[in-house]
């Protein structure tokens, strides 16, 4: 079930957002954030994991909003 959800979100992202939201020169920092989230989860530090993930998703949403104004208000039709 989780795989189906992730694949659906990936497809929506690829079709609607497309391109590079994170420029190549910023990808090492992106990998670092993902590593810190994974480390917090593996150490059972859910507060830190939640904070890091929240901040990461807020930044990503802001980048998508800047690049594609109005996209975040669109309704996803799952049919």
C-alpha positions as CSV (number, residue, x, y, z in Angstrom):
1,X,0.0,0.0,0.0
2,X,2.8,2.4,0.9
3,X,4.5,1.6,-2.4
4,X,1.4,2.5,-4.3
5,X,1.0,5.8,-2.5
6,X,4.6,6.7,-3.1
7,X,4.4,5.8,-6.8
8,X,1.3,7.9,-7.1
9,X,3.0,10.9,-5.5
10,X,6.0,10.4,-7.6
11,X,3.9,10.4,-10.8
12,X,2.1,13.5,-9.7
13,X,5.4,15.2,-8.9
14,X,7.0,14.2,-12.2
15,X,3.9,15.3,-14.3
16,X,3.0,18.5,-12.5
17,X,6.2,19.8,-11.0
18,X,8.9,18.3,-13.3
19,X,12.4,19.5,-13.7
20,X,14.8,20.2,-10.9
21,X,13.3,21.9,-7.9
22,X,16.6,21.4,-6.1
23,X,19.5,22.7,-8.3
24,X,22.5,20.2,-8.6
25,X,24.8,22.4,-6.6
26,X,22.4,22.2,-3.6
27,X,21.9,18.4,-3.7
28,X,24.7,17.6,-1.2
29,X,22.8,19.6,1.4
30,X,19.6,17.7,0.4
31,X,21.3,14.4,0.9
32,X,22.6,15.7,4.3
33,X,19.1,16.5,5.4
34,X,17.8,13.1,4.3
35,X,20.7,11.5,6.2
36,X,20.0,13.5,9.4
37,X,16.3,12.5,9.2
38,X,17.2,8.8,8.7
39,X,19.7,9.0,11.6
40,X,17.1,10.6,13.9
41,X,14.6,7.8,13.0
42,X,17.2,5.1,13.5
43,X,18.0,6.5,17.0
44,X,14.4,6.7,17.9
45,X,14.5,10.5,18.1
46,X,11.1,11.1,16.7
47,X,10.9,14.8,17.8
48,X,14.1,15.6,15.8
49,X,13.0,13.5,12.9
50,X,9.6,15.2,12.8
51,X,11.1,18.7,13.0
52,X,13.7,18.0,10.3
53,X,11.1,16.5,8.0
54,X,8.7,19.3,8.6
55,X,11.3,21.9,7.8
56,X,12.5,20.0,4.8
57,X,8.9,19.7,3.4
58,X,8.2,23.4,4.1
59,X,11.3,24.3,2.1
60,X,10.4,22.0,-0.8
61,X,6.8,23.4,-0.8
62,X,8.1,26.9,-0.9
63,X,10.3,26.1,-3.9
64,X,7.5,24.4,-5.7
65,X,5.2,27.4,-5.0
66,X,7.8,29.8,-6.3
67,X,8.3,27.8,-9.4
68,X,4.7,26.9,-10.1
69,X,2.4,29.5,-8.5
70,X,-1.1,28.1,-7.9
71,X,0.0,24.4,-8.1
72,X,-0.3,23.8,-4.4
73,X,-4.0,24.8,-4.5
74,X,-4.9,22.4,-7.3
75,X,-7.1,19.4,-6.3
76,X,-5.7,16.0,-7.1
77,X,-8.2,13.8,-8.9
78,X,-7.3,10.2,-8.0
79,X,-9.6,8.7,-10.6
